[in-house]
Amino acid sequence: MTEKIHTLLHTLYPPDDAQSLYEAILARIRTAERPIPRKNTLYHQQDVLLITYGDSLIHADEAPLATLRGFANHRLKSLFSGIHILPFYPYTSDDGFSVSDFYAVNPILGGWEDVRALGESFDLMFDAVFNHMSAKSEWFTRFLADDPNFAGLFRTESPTTDLSLVTRPRTSPLLTPFIKPNGETTHVWTTFSDDQVDFDPATPTTVLRLIEILLFYVSQGATYIRMDAIAFLWKIVGTTSLHLPQTHAVIQVFRAVLDEIAPQVVIITETNVPHRENISYWGDGHNEAQMVYNFTLPPLLFYSLSVGDGKKLRDWVNTLQTPSDHTTFFNFTASHDGIGVRPVEGMLSADELAVLVSITENRGGKVSYRTGVDGTKTPYELNITYVDAIINPQDAHDLQVKKFMVSQAVMLSLAGVPAVYIHSLLGSRNNIAGRERTGQNRTVNRAKLDVTRLASELDTPHTLRHDIFVAYANLLQKRRGLSAFHPNAPQTALDIGNDAVFALMRGDGEARILAIYNLTDTPQTLSEALFGYDVVSNTPIDGQTALAPYQVLWLRDTR
């Protein structure tokens, strides 16, 4: 494996630099702590992750990470195997993604002891925010001061350079001027904002710093490492600076290093791009990320339920393949950001995308835009809770719950590891007041909830929070006991002659599950009668020929 590291480094750097970096990496590997694996297999049907900020739940006079641990231990241990704590490091902007110190826990949230305590009951996912760092960090301050220990750490560029081909996820300027202590002005690459200065991995010592952070996270209990915005890592003038071969090579170095220290630790890449680009981060199935975000699912499922037609969803599901049993999808419907729509480019027409934009705006959400190479602005992300995206506010309460839950049941039944954003689990509505306070569209799905009030709402029947949580808990408990829902078990989306019904076969042999979903608010007639046992409702099915509005069936054949 170390030979692989040596070979990769020589594709990235001149021979002398590659050799020096190789020797430094070997030294880190020799002294690194080798954690004891929490589980014996890479993937299991028991694997389900909760996505949350460290302070999504708050309680007076208690560190938020301690509040999260208490809530999770009390209500979630039978439902989730792991928790993705969104960046919990000190930061200066972007709700944690402008990290000022990679080695510390934000003291407002708690300390490393709180993170490790949470890890006693759950697998943990840490964010590796390796594309950029806070412009107010000590590292960047020392870089601007020409400290030789930080030379080349961040990417600079002349403002006269033609960067028109660079793919932009934002409308803000790509280069930001900074004044150095000696009075000189330097222009730094800032892909996401003027407070997020991009690293320069073309400098070998930069990659060494990132590896050291990676190994530190493993030593603190990370089971999953999420590579945030990693597609933008390597920059070359005259290219899009997106998905460059050098970026893939750096991720492969990370993978090879972890295979030496902790092969059970999973790398997951976060690349909110069209599907074919997204899955390129699996590499050959063994040498790069083990999991990729299934970014196409949230907008495509949103569309399917909005129009009551599952044909596009069915056709897309039947294209999904993984290159090996070491790789799988990370399935989700909601995230802390929003519903990215770039992944459905080429799948949804402009008119079909306009349907989602209209629904988002009519239900209190916002639309974020990106700037194309030609200067035009196009929708990039829909900022709305998934609850508000899916449910029709004109529907009766019970129908609202059923419609939202059919969206979540589809996600839970697809091949891959499912992940549930905390505000979907808790039935949260748009945080409009928060968005108005911060001026940031994404705040609409980042509410901080008082845990005492939340507990009261969860324990009050016939409220949206209670009914969604109870229904979700039932699905999660049932799913985790079904081998047909193993992340790598076979799947086929079936054409049953009615596009208003989405049907999915999972698993093989006697353990197979036929998952059937009515995507509409009207009863749907089936061409063939159903027989078996529905594990969701714990009831036998004997010749059923119709589905109720938004009905969910996970059918085990008992004949």
C-alpha positions, 0 to 999 in steps of 0.5 A: 500500500505504501508503494501506491502512495509513492506512485501517486505522489510521483504523478503529482510532484517533481521527483525530489518533492514527491520523495520528501513528501513520501518519507514524511507520510511514512513517518506519520503512518509509523507513529499514528494511532491505530483505532480498534474497529467498531464493527467487523463489516464495512456495510450492514443493513443496520447502518443508518446515520443522523445528520445534525449540527452540534447545536441543532438541539439546545438546552440552557446551561448545557453544552450542546454536544452534551444535549445531543448525546442525551437526546440521542441516547434517550430516543435514537439508539434503536434507530441510528447506528451513527451520527454525522456532526456537521463541522464542530470546529471553531469557525468564522462564517458559513455555519462551521464551514469556514474553519479557523482551527481543525484541531479544536472543538468549538468551545460553544459546543463542548470539547473533545470529551463530548465528541468521544462520549457520543462516539461510545454509542454511535459511529461518528462522521467528521467533516474534512473541510479540505478545500479551504479555511477561514481567512481569519485563521492563524494559519492564513495570518501567518501565510500573509506574514510570509512565515516560511512554515506556511509558504504555499499553503493557500492558492494565490493568483494574479487578478489579470489571469484569465479564469473564465473557464473555472466552474463556479458554485457561487456568484461571488468573486473568485479572487479576493485581495488581501493586504500583507503586513509589508503592504503588498496585496496578494489575491487569493483563490476563494471558491465559496466566499471571501472568508474561505481561502482555498488551500494549494495542494500543489505545494507538497507540505499542504497535502502533508498538513491535510493528512495530519488532520485526517489522522487526528480525526481518526484518533478522535473516533471518526468512523466516516470522513466526509470530504467537503467540496473536495471536487474543487481541491486542485486548481489549474489555470485554463481548466474548469478546476473541477474534478481534475485528475490531481484531485482524484490522486490526492483522495487516493493518497488519503485512501491509501494512508487510511488503508495502512492505519484504519481501513475500516474508516470510510471516506465519503465525498461531497460533490454536488454535481451531475451524477456521472461526475459524482460517481467518479469519486469511487475510482476503480471501486477500491482506491478512492472513496467508499461512499458518494452522496446520492445527490440526484435523489433529493430533487428527483424524488421531490419532482416525482411526488410533485407531479405524481409520476415515478417514471423518471425515478424508476428509469434513473434507479435502474441505471445505478451501479457500484464498481465493487462491494466496497462502494455504495451510495449515501442516500438522503433527501435533506441536508443542512444546505438545501436541495441541489438541482445541478444533479438533475441537469439533463434529467429534468427540462427547464419547465420541469425544474421550474415546477420545483422552483415555483413550489419552493418559492410558494411555500416560503423557501428561497432559490440560490443561483450560480454563475455560468461560464457565459455569465448567466445565473441558473438555479443551484439550490432550493433552500427549503425544509424537505417537509415543506417541499413535499407536503401540500399545506392545503392537505389534511394533517394525516395526508401531509404526514403520509406524503412526507413519509412516502418520500422518506420510505423511498429513500430508506429502501434504496441500495446504499447507506441511508442518512436522515437530516435531523429536521426531517426526522423531527418534522421541522418547518421552514425557519423563516424567522432565522433566515430573515435574521441572518440574511442567509437562504440556508438558515431556513433549514438550520433551526436550533431547537430547544430540547425541552420544548421539542420533547413536549412536542414529540410526546404530543399526539396529532402534532406534525412533529410527533406523527412524523417522528413516530412514523419515521421510527417505525420505518427505521426499526423495520428497515434495520432488521431486513437483510434485503435492505443491505446497502449492496443487496440487489435492487430493480425498479419495476414497471408495473404499468402504472407510473403513479406507483413506484415499485422496487425489488430489493434483495434476493431469495426468500429475504426479498422485499417488494417495496411499493409506493403510491406517489399520489393523493388518490387511490391507485389500481394495480394490474396484479393482486398483491400477496405477502406480509407488509412489515411496515404495518405488520399485516398480511396482504391477501389479494390487495389490488389497490393502494390508498393515497401515499400508501407504503408497503414493504412486502415479504412474499410468504407464499 
